[in-house]
Amino acid sequence: MNSINKSHSVLSPIKFFVFSLRKNFFTIVIIIFTLLLVVFSTSNLNAAKNGLALWANNVIPALFPFFIATELLSHTNIINVLGKCFNKFMRPIFNIPGIASYPLIMGIVSGYPVGAKIVTELRQKNMCTKVEGERMLAFTNNSGPLFILGTIGIGIFKDATTGIILLITHFLAGLTVGFLFRFWKYKDTNITFAKSYENKSTTIKLSNIGEILTDSIKKSIINILNIGGFIVLFSVIISIITETHFINLLYFIFKPLFEMLNINEAFSYGIINGFLELTNGLYQVASIPIKNISFTIIICAFILGFGGISVLLQVYSFVSKSDLSIKPYILGKFIQGIIAAFYTFVIFHFFHFLSLDLSNIINIFA
């Protein structure tokens, strides 16, 4: 009996510590993060400046006008018009209503995270079911052509052809994911949705264009500031991870997977950074000197398809305002990254004039 009491007295503090750690986990993490901001203040300052420069020079020009445009379009009847035009295509192929063509088109034209923003708004207005919203979410939120062609193709690789290849494989992979997700919670599909949608076909007149434009600009500013905050935050986080050598621990954890895929250490660090923040990861991978440029582009195709945790949190900031689950989005983007990398490999494999050296890639699939 005494031994049982002693063991119980020993376990009690341990259980209390574990419970206290779980309860205060985020508090502890934030305290540690704040201390690291002070300890590595110099490198963090430079990282924040780089993040702000990236946001000001690339993100705002590319996204802000589209944010305003989508807000203005939400005051028109465009969603209903597209819904009627594309329902005969969207329903058989993707098992979603025709209105999904609106977030798909705007997501392709505008880039992250416009598609997710529109899908969330459609769900909030009850213009789609929860299951249909989750299917849309999995493939309508993509990187835009301005970013892929301009920032990645011309800016990073100094080659427009590379940007075109990444653009094609990125969008094809997204559509493939959309087809696969037509089976997401297939039994839960609300077949009466079409009737409820028809009853919602109302037209909003632009009676006060000045008021609507002002409201659209205000909402767009909030959204673009939100994205800028994520970019700066993750630039600092990556800086801290690098300075504390925590990235080496992450590499050690995923090292068996990288070795299985025949991915060397230099690329591994770039992929890890790409999982955290899209643009920083792409820059790091593209800057690695290698004879086989095809391999670099394939890795970038995967990072571009996945989008990174920074984009994921941006999407979650919208999705959390509705009853949509973020799980199909995470799964969809991971699958899109894999498919985009595969499509890029296929292009280089069958169009040899685009590739400098495919020997390492072929060894992976041998």
FENWO-V925890 format. One record per backbone hydrogen bond with DSSP energy under -1.0 kcal/mol. CO is the residue of the C=O (numbers start at 1). NH is the residue of the N-H. If there is no record, write none. Layout:
CO|NH / CO|NH
This chain:
1|5 / 2|6 / 3|7 / 4|8 / 5|9 / 6|10 / 7|11 / 8|12 / 11|15 / 12|16 / 13|17 / 14|18 / 15|19 / 16|20 / 17|21 / 18|22 / 19|23 / 20|24 / 24|28 / 25|29 / 26|30 / 27|31 / 28|32 / 29|33 / 30|34 / 31|35 / 32|36 / 33|37 / 34|38 / 35|39 / 36|40 / 38|41 / 40|44 / 41|45 / 42|46 / 43|47 / 44|48 / 45|49 / 46|50 / 47|51 / 48|52 / 49|53 / 50|54 / 51|55 / 52|56 / 53|57 / 54|58 / 54|59 / 55|60 / 58|62 / 59|63 / 60|64 / 63|67 / 64|68 / 65|69 / 66|70 / 67|71 / 68|72 / 69|73 / 70|74 / 72|75 / 73|76 / 77|81 / 78|82 / 79|83 / 80|84 / 81|85 / 82|86 / 83|87 / 86|89 / 86|90 / 87|91 / 89|93 / 90|94 / 90|96 / 91|95 / 97|100 / 98|101 / 99|102 / 100|104 / 101|105 / 102|106 / 103|107 / 104|108 / 105|109 / 106|110 / 107|111 / 111|114 / 113|117 / 114|118 / 115|119 / 116|120 / 117|121 / 118|122 / 119|123 / 120|124 / 121|125 / 122|127 / 123|126 / 129|133 / 130|134 / 131|135 / 132|136 / 133|137 / 134|138 / 136|139 / 136|140 / 144|148 / 145|149 / 146|150 / 147|152 / 148|153 / 149|154 / 150|155 / 151|156 / 152|157 / 153|159 / 159|163 / 160|164 / 161|165 / 162|166 / 163|167 / 164|168 / 165|169 / 166|170 / 167|171 / 168|172 / 169|173 / 170|174 / 171|175 / 172|176 / 173|177 / 174|178 / 175|179 / 176|180 / 177|181 / 179|182 / 180|183 / 181|184 / 183|186 / 185|188 / 186|189 / 189|191 / 190|193 / 192|196 / 193|197 / 194|198 / 195|199 / 197|200 / 198|201 / 200|202 / 205|207 / 208|212 / 209|213 / 210|214 / 211|215 / 212|216 / 213|217 / 214|218 / 215|219 / 216|220 / 217|221 / 218|222 / 219|223 / 220|224 / 221|225 / 222|226 / 223|227 / 224|228 / 225|229 / 226|230 / 227|231 / 228|232 / 229|233 / 230|234 / 231|235 / 232|236 / 233|237 / 234|238 / 235|239 / 236|240 / 237|241 / 238|242 / 239|243 / 240|244 / 241|246 / 241|247 / 246|250 / 247|251 / 248|252 / 249|253 / 250|254 / 254|258 / 255|259 / 256|260 / 257|261 / 258|263 / 259|262 / 264|268 / 265|269 / 266|270 / 267|271 / 268|272 / 269|273 / 270|274 / 271|275 / 272|276 / 273|277 / 275|309 / 276|310 / 277|281 / 278|282 / 279|283 / 280|284 / 281|285 / 282|286 / 283|287 / 285|288 / 291|293 / 292|296 / 293|297 / 294|298 / 295|299 / 296|300 / 297|301 / 298|302 / 299|303 / 300|304 / 301|305 / 302|306 / 303|307 / 308|312 / 309|313 / 310|314 / 311|315 / 312|316 / 313|317 / 315|318 / 315|319 / 316|320 / 318|321 / 319|322 / 326|330 / 327|331 / 328|332 / 329|333 / 330|334 / 331|335 / 332|336 / 333|337 / 334|338 / 335|339 / 336|340 / 337|341 / 338|342 / 339|343 / 340|344 / 341|345 / 342|346 / 343|347 / 344|348 / 345|349 / 346|350 / 347|351 / 351|354 / 352|355 / 358|362 / 359|363 / 360|364 / 361|365
